[in-house]
Amino acid sequence: MSPPAKRRKLTGRAFYESLGSPSYILAPMVDQSEFAWRLLSRSFLQPSQQSSLLAYTPMLHARLYKETQSYRDHHFQPIRTSSTCPSTQSEAYLDGNPINDRPLIVQFCANDPNDLLQAAKHVAPYCDAVDLNLGCPQGIARKGHYGSFLQESPNLIHSLVSTLANNLDIPVTAKMRVLDTREDTLRYARLLLDAGASWIAVHGRRREQKGHETGLADWSIIRYLRENLPKETVILANGNILGPEDLDQCLQKTGADGVMSAEGNLCDPGIFAGEEGRREGAKRGEYWIGKDGKGGWRMDAVLRRYLDILYKFVLGKDPPIRTPLFLPSKTGYNPGPINTPTFPNNNRPDNQDDPQPPHKKRKQTRPDTRTTSPNLLAVQAHLFHLLRPLVSKHTDIRDKLARARPGDMEMYEQILSDVEDVTRQGMLELETEEVEPLDGGVEGGGGDGDGAGADVGNQEEEGEGEGEEEDEGESSAKAVERCRRPWWVCQAYVRPLPKEALKKGSLKLGKKALKKLQAEEGNGERNHAQVAQEAMKEKRELVDSVRERLDKREGVPKKEMAKEATVCG
């Protein structure tokens, strides 16, 4: 296939409207918004609506992409040959395929305008725009001087954006985080637009907000940008998207043109399905609706769909023939055995029929499934996000998932079989009301995406302790209650807010921070969360400095990219 014919370059709102003015956007995520996951997320929409979902690729490193052929071939696969040879006649393959992977924006991190331009030229024939990552908050981004750590280099940012705007045949966009004040954020946004960005995607969290300090994104700052930038400016909002109901609420409160989901999508890839998609899913038994009216996509149905996409598009083979999903309302329904690929007995990862005595048990052999496909390398991390409530209850499935290797579809079929078995059990228990219908709860953890600890629509919470009142927006209780579903249903990841993390002990203050807190708490100058953020910032800088010195002393190669499976920007 020849590269697409050069089209007239549109910018700004004209470009946005040429894509259909998408309201919903799948955000860029490090090693997690790859082709198969984009296709899965779009598959929940009606066929005629799938092209209405705008999607970003995972963040790519511009210098590595420019210099390294293997990096290009492993991370962006638009045709079956190499994206470095656009003149070669070849068949459209995965990334940017006009049949099922558009509209698409390729995101790069960079700190050199020429590197960024040369990298962008490689992908330009196969995407709709190139995006500059200005939001990655990880320590590796600080070391490499990219992402949100370019905020202190406005001239460099202007040069990066303007170089693409003036020399690339497709538009350039930028994804940023808010700064400490509204006024600084507005100046930052104007800098990007003046440099030639066709639109800005704004994550409503500051650079320091990550991990246990993630807290809430500030939608009011995005609203401030909407009210103070020209009306024709296209703004995309990011942050605080826990479930489908948050999408339109975000658009309404921020005035943004579109809303992104990152971590919310990882936990529930059907988040963009819409009412029609959910209604069709319910007819097929894939979408569960409880007696209280709450609903969600069944994990076994989503996992089936995901594996089938990998078989058909990535591996180029027909998926196994599967039995219908179990529906407890069908009396006498017997789903029969799960249809999984057959393979020799001694190659099973969990071989329970080995005839040898335990003390002489031979070493189990497993097929060589080594792969460089980003779509297969991402599966394990995706399933830990998707199945989090289920594997927390069924630790045997968690352990099996931990042992799975990239590309080992036989193992993933076994995991699917186990997920279907426990889902059937869970649905029957719920049908007979033998268990509490909702099993969710507050979860701690890392990451840096949509996951919020409180409802943004109503952030006034009742106090949890005796005689104690929670500050506004500093309790995750209502968010947990709103998002809870049975453990076999896809559901949002709700992490504690900084104040709650302090109480639980998962976030601890250093001696200096404790002294500051004791000295200032009486005057009401700062709360626990603010002091915790300062303390953790100092601690991270110290740890990064020590690690860097140790790496140099031990000859560890310098890392270039952010961590796998981490939502970025």
C-alpha positions as CSV (number, residue, x, y, z in Angstrom):
1,M,0.0,0.0,0.0
2,S,1.3,3.4,-0.9
3,P,1.3,6.1,1.8
4,P,-1.9,8.1,1.7
5,A,-2.1,11.0,-0.7
6,K,-1.0,14.3,0.7
7,R,-4.1,16.2,1.9
8,R,-4.6,19.9,2.4
9,K,-3.4,20.8,5.9
10,L,-6.1,22.0,8.2
11,T,-5.4,23.5,11.6
12,G,-7.2,24.5,14.8
13,R,-11.0,24.1,14.9
14,A,-11.2,23.4,11.1
15,F,-8.9,20.3,11.7
16,Y,-11.0,19.3,14.8
17,E,-14.2,19.5,12.8
18,S,-12.7,17.5,9.9
19,L,-12.3,14.6,12.4
20,G,-16.0,14.8,13.3
21,S,-15.6,17.0,16.4
22,P,-14.9,14.1,18.7
23,S,-16.3,14.5,22.2
24,Y,-14.6,11.4,23.7
25,I,-10.9,10.7,23.5
26,L,-8.8,7.7,24.5
27,A,-5.8,9.3,26.2
28,P,-2.1,8.5,25.5
29,M,-0.7,6.0,28.0
30,V,2.8,4.6,28.3
31,D,2.7,1.1,26.6
32,Q,-1.0,0.9,27.3
33,S,-2.9,2.7,24.5
34,E,-1.5,0.4,21.7
35,F,-3.5,-0.7,18.7
36,A,-5.3,-3.7,20.2
37,W,-6.5,-1.7,23.2
38,R,-7.7,1.1,21.0
39,L,-9.6,-1.4,18.8
40,L,-11.1,-3.0,22.0
41,S,-12.2,0.4,23.3
42,R,-13.8,1.3,20.0
43,S,-15.5,-2.1,19.7
44,F,-18.0,-1.2,22.4
45,L,-19.5,1.6,20.2
46,Q,-21.9,0.9,17.4
47,P,-20.1,0.2,14.1
48,S,-21.3,3.5,12.6
49,Q,-20.0,5.4,15.7
50,Q,-16.5,3.8,16.2
51,S,-14.7,6.4,14.1
52,S,-16.1,9.1,16.4
53,L,-13.7,8.0,19.2
54,L,-10.4,9.9,18.8
55,A,-7.4,7.9,20.1
56,Y,-3.7,8.6,20.9
57,T,-0.8,6.1,20.7
58,P,1.4,5.4,23.7
59,M,4.1,8.1,24.2
60,L,7.1,7.5,21.9
61,H,10.6,8.8,22.5
62,A,11.4,11.1,19.6
63,R,15.2,10.7,19.6
64,L,15.0,6.9,19.8
65,Y,12.4,6.8,17.1
66,K,14.5,8.9,14.8
67,E,17.7,7.0,15.4
68,T,16.7,3.3,15.9
69,Q,15.1,1.2,13.3
70,S,14.2,-1.6,15.7
71,Y,12.5,1.0,18.0
72,R,10.4,2.2,15.1
73,D,9.5,-1.3,13.9
74,H,8.5,-2.5,17.4
75,H,6.5,0.6,18.5
76,F,4.6,1.7,15.4
77,Q,3.4,-0.8,12.8
78,P,1.3,0.9,10.1
79,I,2.3,-1.4,7.3
80,R,3.8,-4.9,7.1
81,T,7.2,-3.7,6.1
82,S,8.8,-0.7,7.8
83,S,7.4,2.7,8.5
84,T,10.8,4.0,7.5
85,C,10.1,3.1,3.8
86,P,6.9,4.9,3.0
87,S,7.4,4.4,-0.7
88,T,7.3,0.6,-0.4
89,Q,4.2,-1.0,-1.7
90,S,2.7,-2.9,1.2
91,E,-0.5,-3.9,2.9
92,A,-2.0,-1.7,5.6
93,Y,-1.4,-3.4,8.9
94,L,-2.2,-2.1,12.4
95,D,-1.4,1.4,13.6
96,G,-3.2,4.1,11.7
97,N,-5.1,1.6,9.5
98,P,-7.8,3.7,7.8
99,I,-10.3,0.9,8.2
100,N,-10.3,0.6,12.0
101,D,-7.7,2.8,13.6
102,R,-8.7,6.4,12.8
103,P,-8.7,9.1,13.9
104,L,-5.3,8.6,15.5
105,I,-2.8,11.0,17.0
106,V,0.8,9.9,17.6
107,Q,2.4,11.3,20.7
108,F,6.1,12.0,21.2
109,C,8.2,13.2,24.1
110,A,11.2,15.3,23.0
111,N,13.6,18.1,24.0
112,D,15.2,18.7,20.6
113,P,13.2,20.2,17.7
114,N,15.1,18.4,15.0
115,D,14.7,15.0,16.7
116,L,11.0,15.7,17.0
117,L,10.6,16.8,13.4
118,Q,12.5,13.8,12.0
119,A,10.5,11.3,14.1
120,A,7.2,13.0,13.2
121,K,8.0,12.7,9.5
122,H,8.2,8.9,9.8
123,V,4.7,8.6,11.2
124,A,3.0,11.6,9.4
125,P,1.6,9.5,6.5
126,Y,-0.2,7.2,8.8
127,C,-1.9,9.4,11.4
128,D,-4.0,12.5,11.6
129,A,-1.7,14.7,13.9
130,V,1.4,14.5,16.1
131,D,1.2,15.5,19.7
132,L,3.9,16.8,22.0
133,N,3.9,15.3,25.5
134,L,4.2,18.1,28.1
135,G,2.5,16.2,30.9
136,C,4.6,13.2,31.9
137,P,5.5,13.7,35.7
138,Q,7.7,10.7,36.3
139,G,11.3,10.9,37.6
140,I,12.6,9.5,34.4
141,A,11.1,12.5,32.5
142,R,12.9,14.8,34.9
143,K,16.2,13.0,34.2
144,G,15.6,13.0,30.5
145,H,14.3,16.6,30.5
146,Y,11.0,16.0,28.7
147,G,7.3,15.9,29.5
148,S,6.1,18.2,32.3
149,F,9.8,19.0,33.1
150,L,9.9,21.3,30.1
151,Q,7.6,23.7,31.9
152,E,10.6,25.8,33.0
153,S,11.9,26.0,29.4
154,P,9.2,28.1,27.5
155,N,11.5,29.0,24.6
156,L,12.3,25.3,24.0
157,I,8.6,24.4,24.1
158,H,7.8,27.2,21.6
159,S,10.6,25.9,19.3
160,L,9.4,22.3,19.5
161,V,5.8,23.2,18.6
162,S,6.6,25.8,16.0
163,T,9.1,23.5,14.2
164,L,6.4,20.9,13.7
165,A,3.7,23.5,12.8
166,N,5.9,25.0,10.1
167,N,7.5,21.9,8.7
168,L,5.0,19.0,9.0
169,D,2.3,18.2,6.6
170,I,-0.2,17.4,9.4
171,P,-1.2,19.4,12.4
172,V,0.6,19.4,15.8
173,T,-1.2,19.4,19.2
174,A,0.1,19.5,22.8
175,K,-0.9,17.8,26.0
176,M,-0.1,19.8,29.2
177,R,-0.7,19.9,32.9
178,V,-2.0,22.9,34.9
179,L,0.5,25.1,36.7
180,D,0.4,26.4,40.3
181,T,-1.9,29.3,39.4
182,R,-4.7,30.0,36.8
183,E,-2.8,32.9,35.4
184,D,0.4,30.9,34.9
185,T,-1.6,28.1,33.3
186,L,-3.3,30.6,30.9
187,R,0.1,32.0,29.9
188,Y,1.3,28.5,29.3
189,A,-1.7,27.6,27.1
190,R,-1.3,30.8,25.0
191,L,2.4,30.0,24.5
192,L,1.4,26.6,22.9
193,L,-1.3,28.1,20.8
194,D,0.9,31.0,19.6
195,A,3.6,28.5,18.6
196,G,1.1,26.7,16.3
197,A,-0.6,24.0,18.4
198,S,-4.0,23.2,16.7
199,W,-5.4,22.4,20.1
200,I,-4.4,21.8,23.7
201,A,-5.3,18.8,25.9
202,V,-5.3,19.9,29.6
203,H,-4.8,17.6,32.5
204,G,-6.2,19.3,35.5
205,R,-3.5,18.1,37.9
206,R,-0.2,19.7,38.7
207,R,3.1,17.9,38.0
208,E,3.5,16.9,41.7
209,Q,0.1,15.1,41.7
210,K,0.8,11.4,41.2
211,G,0.7,8.2,43.2
212,H,-0.8,8.7,46.6
213,E,-0.7,12.4,46.0
214,T,-2.8,12.2,42.9
215,G,-5.9,13.8,44.5
216,L,-8.5,15.5,42.4
217,A,-8.0,17.3,39.0
218,D,-9.1,20.9,39.1
219,W,-11.8,21.3,36.5
220,S,-12.2,25.0,37.4
221,I,-8.8,25.8,35.9
222,I,-9.9,24.2,32.6
223,R,-13.1,26.3,32.7
224,Y,-10.9,29.4,33.3
225,L,-9.0,28.6,30.2
226,R,-12.2,28.2,28.2
227,E,-13.4,31.6,29.4
228,N,-10.2,33.4,28.7
229,L,-9.0,31.9,25.4
230,P,-10.5,32.7,22.0
231,K,-13.8,30.9,21.4
232,E,-12.3,29.1,18.4
233,T,-9.7,27.4,20.6
234,V,-10.1,23.7,20.9
235,I,-9.6,22.4,24.4
236,L,-9.7,18.8,25.6
237,A,-10.1,18.1,29.3
238,N,-8.4,15.3,31.2
239,G,-8.8,14.1,34.8
240,N,-11.4,12.8,37.3
241,I,-13.1,10.4,34.9
242,L,-14.1,7.4,37.0
243,G,-17.1,6.2,35.0
244,P,-19.3,6.9,31.9
245,E,-21.4,9.4,33.8
246,D,-18.3,11.6,34.4
247,L,-17.7,12.2,30.7
248,D,-20.6,14.5,30.0
249,Q,-20.3,16.1,33.5
250,C,-16.7,17.0,32.7
251,L,-17.7,18.6,29.4
252,Q,-20.5,20.6,31.1
253,K,-18.4,21.9,34.0
254,T,-15.2,22.7,32.0
255,G,-16.8,23.9,28.7
256,A,-14.2,21.8,26.9
257,D,-14.8,20.5,23.4
258,G,-13.8,16.9,24.3
259,V,-12.9,14.8,27.3
260,M,-10.1,12.2,27.7
261,S,-10.1,9.1,29.8
262,A,-6.9,7.2,30.7
263,E,-7.0,5.2,33.9
264,G,-10.8,5.0,33.7
265,N,-10.5,3.3,30.3
266,L,-7.9,0.9,31.6
267,C,-10.3,-0.4,34.3
268,D,-13.3,-0.3,31.9
269,P,-12.6,-0.2,28.2
270,G,-16.3,0.1,27.6
271,I,-16.4,3.5,29.2
272,F,-17.1,5.2,25.9
273,A,-19.9,2.8,24.8
274,G,-22.8,5.3,25.3
275,E,-26.4,4.4,26.1
276,E,-26.9,2.6,22.8
277,G,-23.8,0.5,23.2
278,R,-24.7,-0.5,26.7
279,R,-28.2,-1.4,25.6
280,E,-26.9,-3.7,22.9
281,G,-24.4,-5.2,25.3
282,A,-27.2,-6.0,27.8
283,K,-29.1,-7.9,25.0
284,R,-26.0,-10.0,24.4
285,G,-25.5,-10.6,28.1
286,E,-22.1,-8.8,28.1
287,Y,-23.4,-5.8,30.1
288,W,-24.8,-6.6,33.5
289,I,-27.5,-4.5,35.2
290,G,-28.2,-5.0,38.9
291,K,-31.4,-4.7,40.8
292,D,-30.4,-1.2,41.9
293,G,-30.1,-0.1,38.3
294,K,-26.2,0.1,38.4
295,G,-24.5,-1.7,35.6
296,G,-21.2,-2.6,34.1
297,W,-19.4,-4.8,31.5
298,R,-18.7,-8.3,32.6
299,M,-15.0,-9.0,32.9
300,D,-15.3,-12.4,31.2
301,A,-17.0,-10.9,28.2
302,V,-14.4,-8.1,27.9
303,L,-11.5,-10.6,28.2
304,R,-13.1,-12.8,25.5
305,R,-13.4,-9.8,23.2
306,Y,-9.8,-8.6,23.9
307,L,-8.3,-12.0,23.2
308,D,-10.3,-12.4,20.0
309,I,-9.0,-9.1,18.8
310,L,-5.4,-10.3,19.5
311,Y,-6.0,-13.5,17.5
312,K,-7.6,-11.9,14.5
313,F,-5.6,-8.7,14.1
314,V,-2.2,-9.2,15.7
315,L,-1.7,-13.0,15.3
316,G,-3.6,-13.3,12.1
317,K,-5.6,-16.4,13.0
318,D,-9.2,-17.3,13.8
319,P,-10.2,-17.1,17.5
320,P,-11.3,-20.3,19.2
321,I,-15.0,-21.1,18.8
322,R,-16.6,-20.1,22.2
323,T,-19.7,-21.2,24.0
324,P,-22.3,-18.6,24.8
325,L,-21.8,-16.5,27.9
326,F,-23.4,-17.8,31.0
327,L,-26.7,-16.2,32.0
328,P,-28.1,-17.2,35.4
329,S,-31.6,-16.3,34.4
330,K,-31.7,-19.2,31.9
331,T,-32.8,-22.0,34.1
332,G,-31.0,-25.3,33.3
333,Y,-28.4,-23.5,31.2
334,N,-25.2,-25.5,30.9
335,P,-22.4,-23.6,29.2
336,G,-20.4,-26.8,28.8
337,P,-16.6,-26.9,28.6
338,I,-14.6,-23.8,27.7
339,N,-13.2,-23.9,24.1
340,T,-9.5,-23.4,24.5
341,P,-6.7,-24.4,22.1
342,T,-5.4,-27.9,22.7
343,F,-1.7,-28.5,23.2
344,P,0.5,-31.4,24.4
345,N,0.1,-32.4,28.1
346,N,3.7,-31.8,29.0
347,N,3.6,-28.3,27.7
348,R,0.8,-27.1,30.0
349,P,2.0,-24.4,32.4
350,D,-0.2,-25.9,35.1
351,N,0.2,-29.6,34.5
352,Q,-1.7,-31.5,37.2
353,D,-1.5,-34.9,35.4
354,D,2.3,-35.3,35.4
355,P,2.8,-39.1,36.2
356,Q,6.2,-38.7,37.8
357,P,6.6,-38.7,41.6
358,P,6.8,-35.3,43.2
359,H,10.5,-35.7,44.2
360,K,11.4,-36.6,40.6
361,K,9.1,-34.1,38.8
362,R,10.8,-33.0,35.7
363,K,11.1,-29.3,34.9
364,Q,8.0,-28.1,33.1
365,T,8.6,-26.9,29.6
366,R,6.7,-24.1,28.0
367,P,6.6,-23.0,24.3
368,D,8.9,-20.2,23.3
369,T,6.5,-17.2,23.0
370,R,9.1,-14.4,22.9
371,T,7.8,-11.4,21.1
372,T,8.5,-7.8,20.4
373,S,4.9,-6.9,19.5
374,P,3.7,-4.0,21.7
375,N,0.2,-5.5,21.5
376,L,1.3,-8.7,23.1
377,L,3.7,-7.2,25.5
378,A,0.9,-5.1,27.0
379,V,-1.6,-7.9,27.7
380,Q,-0.5,-8.8,31.2
381,A,-0.5,-5.2,32.5
382,H,-3.9,-4.6,30.9
383,L,-5.4,-7.7,32.6
384,F,-4.1,-6.6,36.0
385,H,-5.9,-3.3,35.5
386,L,-9.0,-4.9,34.1
387,L,-9.3,-7.8,36.6
388,R,-8.2,-6.0,39.7
389,P,-11.2,-6.6,41.9
390,L,-11.5,-10.2,40.7
391,V,-7.9,-11.2,41.2
392,S,-7.9,-9.5,44.7
393,K,-10.6,-12.1,45.6
394,H,-9.3,-15.1,43.6
395,T,-5.6,-15.0,44.2
396,D,-5.0,-18.2,42.3
397,I,-5.9,-16.4,39.1
398,R,-3.7,-13.5,40.1
399,D,-0.8,-15.9,40.6
400,K,-1.4,-17.5,37.2
401,L,-1.6,-14.0,35.5
402,A,1.7,-13.1,37.2
403,R,3.4,-16.1,35.6
404,A,2.0,-15.4,32.1
405,R,4.5,-14.6,29.4
406,P,4.0,-12.1,26.6
407,G,2.4,-14.0,23.6
408,D,1.5,-17.1,25.6
409,M,-2.0,-17.3,24.4
410,E,-2.5,-20.8,25.8
411,M,-1.9,-19.4,29.3
412,Y,-4.3,-16.5,28.7
413,E,-6.9,-18.9,27.5
414,Q,-6.6,-20.8,30.8
415,I,-6.9,-17.5,32.6
416,L,-10.1,-16.7,30.6
417,S,-11.5,-20.1,31.5
418,D,-10.8,-19.5,35.2
419,V,-12.4,-16.0,34.9
420,E,-15.5,-17.5,33.3
421,D,-15.8,-20.1,36.0
422,V,-15.6,-17.7,38.9
423,T,-17.8,-15.2,37.1
424,R,-20.5,-18.0,36.7
425,Q,-20.1,-18.7,40.4
426,G,-20.3,-15.1,41.4
427,M,-23.4,-14.5,39.3
428,L,-25.2,-17.5,40.8
429,E,-24.4,-16.3,44.3
430,L,-25.7,-12.9,43.5
431,E,-28.8,-14.3,42.0
432,T,-29.6,-16.2,45.2
433,E,-28.5,-13.3,47.3
434,E,-25.9,-15.4,49.2
435,V,-23.4,-12.6,49.1
436,E,-23.3,-8.8,49.5
437,P,-24.0,-7.6,46.0
438,L,-21.3,-4.9,46.0
439,D,-17.7,-5.8,47.0
440,G,-15.7,-2.7,46.1
441,G,-13.7,-0.5,48.3
442,V,-11.0,2.1,48.5
443,E,-7.8,1.0,46.9
444,G,-4.3,2.4,47.3
445,G,-1.7,2.4,44.6
446,G,0.3,4.2,42.0
447,G,-0.4,5.4,38.5
448,D,-1.2,8.8,37.3
449,G,-4.4,9.1,35.4
450,D,-8.1,9.8,35.8
451,G,-8.5,7.9,39.0
452,A,-9.8,10.3,41.6
453,G,-10.5,9.9,45.3
454,A,-13.8,11.9,45.5
455,D,-16.8,12.8,43.5
456,V,-16.1,15.9,41.6
457,G,-19.8,16.8,41.2
458,N,-20.4,16.9,44.9
459,Q,-17.3,17.1,46.9
460,E,-18.8,17.8,50.3
461,E,-18.5,14.6,52.3
462,E,-19.7,13.6,55.7
463,G,-17.2,12.9,58.4
464,E,-16.0,9.3,58.9
465,G,-14.7,9.6,62.5
466,E,-16.7,10.2,65.6
467,G,-17.1,14.0,66.1
468,E,-14.9,14.7,63.1
469,E,-15.9,16.5,59.9
470,E,-14.1,15.8,56.6
471,D,-12.9,18.8,54.7
472,E,-14.6,19.4,51.4
473,G,-13.3,17.1,48.7
474,E,-11.1,15.2,51.1
475,S,-13.0,12.0,51.3
476,S,-13.4,9.2,48.8
477,A,-16.4,7.6,50.5
478,K,-19.0,8.8,48.0
479,A,-16.8,7.9,45.0
480,V,-16.4,4.4,46.3
481,E,-20.1,4.0,46.9
482,R,-20.9,5.3,43.4
483,C,-18.4,3.1,41.6
484,R,-18.8,-0.1,43.5
485,R,-19.9,-3.1,41.5
486,P,-19.7,-6.9,42.0
487,W,-16.1,-8.1,41.7
488,W,-16.7,-9.7,38.3
489,V,-17.9,-6.4,36.7
490,C,-15.5,-3.8,35.3
491,Q,-15.3,-0.8,37.7
492,A,-13.3,2.3,38.4
493,Y,-10.1,2.3,40.4
494,V,-10.7,4.7,43.4
495,R,-7.5,5.6,45.3
496,P,-7.4,7.4,48.7
497,L,-6.9,11.1,48.7
498,P,-3.6,12.4,50.3
499,K,-5.2,13.0,53.7
500,E,-6.7,9.5,53.7
501,A,-3.3,8.0,52.6
502,L,-1.7,9.8,55.6
503,K,-4.3,8.3,58.0
504,K,-3.8,4.8,56.6
505,G,-0.1,5.0,56.8
506,S,0.6,4.5,53.1
507,L,1.9,8.0,52.9
508,K,4.2,9.1,55.7
509,L,5.7,12.5,56.6
510,G,9.3,13.1,57.3
511,K,10.6,14.9,60.4
512,K,10.8,18.3,58.7
513,A,7.3,17.9,57.3
514,L,6.0,16.9,60.7
515,K,7.5,19.9,62.4
516,K,6.0,22.2,59.7
517,L,2.7,20.6,60.2
518,Q,2.8,21.0,64.0
519,A,3.9,24.6,63.7
520,E,1.4,25.6,61.1
521,E,-1.7,23.4,61.8
522,G,-2.8,25.6,64.7
523,N,-2.9,28.7,62.4
524,G,-4.8,26.8,59.7
525,E,-2.2,27.8,57.1
526,R,-1.9,24.4,55.5
527,N,-3.6,21.0,55.8
528,H,-2.1,17.5,55.9
529,A,-2.4,17.0,52.2
530,Q,-0.4,20.1,51.3
531,V,2.4,19.3,53.7
532,A,2.4,15.7,52.5
533,Q,2.9,16.9,48.9
534,E,5.9,19.1,49.8
535,A,7.4,16.3,51.9
536,M,7.0,13.7,49.1
537,K,8.4,16.1,46.5
538,E,11.6,16.5,48.6
539,K,11.8,12.8,49.2
540,R,11.5,11.9,45.5
541,E,14.2,14.4,44.5
542,L,16.5,12.8,47.1
543,V,15.7,9.2,46.0
544,D,16.2,10.1,42.3
545,S,19.6,11.7,43.1
546,V,20.8,8.7,45.1
547,R,19.6,6.3,42.3
548,E,21.3,8.3,39.7
549,R,24.7,8.2,41.5
550,L,24.3,4.4,42.2
551,D,23.5,3.8,38.5
552,K,26.6,5.6,37.4
553,R,28.8,3.8,39.9
554,E,27.5,0.4,38.8
555,G,27.5,1.1,35.1
556,V,23.7,0.8,34.7
557,P,22.6,2.2,31.3
558,K,20.7,5.4,31.4
559,K,16.9,4.8,31.0
560,E,15.1,6.8,28.4
561,M,11.5,6.0,28.8
562,A,8.8,6.1,31.4
563,K,7.7,3.0,33.2
564,E,5.5,0.4,31.5
565,A,1.8,0.4,32.4
566,T,1.9,3.9,33.9
567,V,-0.6,6.4,32.7
568,C,1.4,9.4,31.5
569,G,0.6,13.1,31.4
